[in-house]
Amino acid sequence: MSHSRKPDSGLGFDTLSDRLRKTVTCGGDNTNKPDFRELDLGSPISPLRDGPAVSSSSSSSGSVSGRTGNGLQVGSGTRKSDSSGTPNNHSGELSVDSSPTFSVGGARGVKSGHTRSESGSISGGHPSIFTGGSSATSPPVNVLPTGNICPSGRVLKTGMMTSRTSKPDVLSLGTGNYGHGSIMRGGLGSGSGSSSSPTIKSTVSGGKPETPVSGVSNSPFSKRSSMDPEDLKILGNEEYKKGHFLEALSFYDRAIAQSPANAAYHCNRAAALMCLKRLTEAVKECDEAIKLDSGYVRAHHRLGSLLISLGQVENARTHLYFPGYQPDPKELQKLQLVEKHLSKCTDCRRVRDWVGVLRESDAAISSGADTCPQLFACKAEALLKLRQLDDAEATILNIPKFEASSSASCSQAKFFGMLSEAYLFFVRAQIDMSFGRFENAVTSIEKSGQIDPRNVEIAVLLQNIRSLSRARTRGNDLFKSERFTEACSAYGEGLRFDPSNPILYCNRAACWFKLGLFERSLDDCNQALLIHPNYTKALLRRAATYSKLERWSESVRDYEVLRRELPNNNDIAESLFHAQVALKKSLGEEVYNMKFGGEVELITGLEQFKAAIASTGASVVLFRTTSDLQCKQISPFLDTLCAKYPSINFLKVDIEENPEIASVENVRIVPTIKIYKKGNRVKEMVCPCREVLESSVRHYSF
């Protein structure tokens, strides 16, 4: 590079550069790699400990205290770097490098081939100069020509800049807590009295501050084109301590992207994932940290704690009892409790004590294995065997999600003698089969067999489900062909493989019903409902069977239950109506002019009114006017009740058009609703709400 202008000192530029180079060169290849200093900052939730204060006093040489050899160091101690340039540091998840580094042109540290002079300047092809002000890095007066620092490390003379502020450039050492340097204007470096964190300011753009890191406005670091992974780890730890786990995870991800072989970063990421309940990923990160550093105690203990939560007590013990280190007493106590209840649960299941299985699985979950999918599956299996099918279904649907195959620590763990993941499919197959999802049951048990092909219990269930599914399919085909006797035999064959299957009992009951064998149909319906009390199809079939046996009170009882569960089913409503009429007849009550359903009857005269309320059954009468707002609101609801309670007569009387009826019934306020039975008023309501009205109608229905 040619210079059109001589420096003010009158010295040749190249000559001055050569002299400086000779002054600071100590012989040999001096790469000036900076030493690193390590702080043990403990776990992600422990407070940061302040590093030693950095001396910022000026000296005649402008050097930084603690300088050793050709590198710069703050405080004592050195730190080795691995081949990737990333410190191999496991002093707690929050340990960070605190050595100051000076960024020139966006690069961290000193480029290879550059040497540092006694004045603290960086010399290379051209000397890098900081001008003006008195600071720890100011050069001696009248030694070097003035100029500006360019991103490339070259020097621009005074006249070469298009714009320049009058404030001098100062190389500051940053904060006392972290010790990371940043180039700032006019001696604005941090000190003990600084109230805010420093930011990196550009020496090229006239001192305009760069945009701070998003979401970390009070961070001691500013956004840089390439942030050091240790800095990213520090920022992640700060966010972790604040409870901002997603933000912390983002910083750890960025650190791992730059230095994937650093075990501490993976362990920190696992801690954030644990707090976010993303356990599959957390276990994977702990495994990765241990793979990178098999002696990483913190990663072993963290994985052990995770495995307790997942119910993997044997694997957890391996990682908690790490040679030479004592486990956390709380984690040890949790491990022992979970292990005790799991052992009792295993013993109860072996003897088919399902009440005990349910009790001990709940106890193990409460003791700390609260995210163990197998324990929730065990609870579902116990509920299934105790004939609480709906609760079993709800439990299996809410099992915590965990992909065991993604973790080397969990993929080979066993539960009740079978591989953990196989047990989940084993239980799901039983529940699918009980609810008539035979195809799903076959798929689930086949997956279980693929995962653990040598398990005898899985093999037996696989054979039973396949045989049962074939028997059910054959029975259905025979039923469609109206070969009901043969269909009964096919369903009976299926019940040999699963004596507690409510679907097959209900299907066989339908065959007995078609054959006119109502007592046998009733027995199978009762058996199906004993296993699954909320089995709607079995209840409907039993209600119809009771009707055929003329057991009207039982038939009405079942139909009323179905009516509550399926209020919009018109077929059930009609069946209930006829059963109620038949029950009244069987009790000797007079029944005439009874009809099912219909619309709300509009009354136009007194004689019509008297005849309507004298009919068998209850009659609900709405006294109204066409202009009243409340009458307009309740009238459509009466239409709804008419469809919902077809055994009741619903009537409407306009008292303005029928004043005689209003006078006889003494109606002065609208809307008024009266309920009659055999011509006698049994209830009167003035301006009732919908809930009260429906409750009264329900009470007086059959």
Buried (B, 14 or more C-beta within 10 A) or exposed (E): EEEEEEBEEEBEBEEBBEEBBEEBEEEEEBEBBBBBBBBEBBBBEBEBEEBBBBEBEEBEBBBBBBBEEBBBBBBEEBBEBEEEEBBBBBBBBBBBBBBBBBBBBEBBBBBEEBBBBBBBBBBBEBBBBBBBBEBBBBBEEEBBBBBBBBBEBBBBBBEBEEEBEEBBBBBBBBBBBBBBBBBBBBBBBBBEEEEEBBBBBEBBEBBEBBEBBEEBEEBBBBBBEEBBBBBBBBBBBBBBBEEBBEBBBBBBBBBBEBBBBBBBBBBBBBBBBBBBEBBBBBBBBBBBBBEBBEEBBBBBBBBBBBBBBBBBBEBBBBBBBBEEEEBEEEBBEBBBBBBBBBEBBBEBBEEEBBEBBBBBBBBBBEBBBBBBBBBBBBBBBBBBBBBBBEBBBEBBEEBBEBBBEEBBBBBEBBBBBBBBBBBBBBBBBBBBBBBBBBEBBBBBBBBBBEBBEEBEBBBEBBEBBBBBBBBBBBBBEBBEEEBBEBBBBBBBBBBEBBEBBBBBBBBBBBBBBBBEBBEBBBBBBBBBBBBBBEBEBBBBBBBBBBBEBEBBEBBBBBBBBBBEEBEEBEEBBBBBBBBBBBBBEEEEEEBEEBEBEEEBBEBEEBEBBEEBBBBBBBBBBBBBBEEBEEBEEBBEEBEEBBBBBBBBBBBBBBBEBBEEBBEEBEBEEBBBBBBBBEEEEBBBBEBBEEEEBBEBBEEBBB
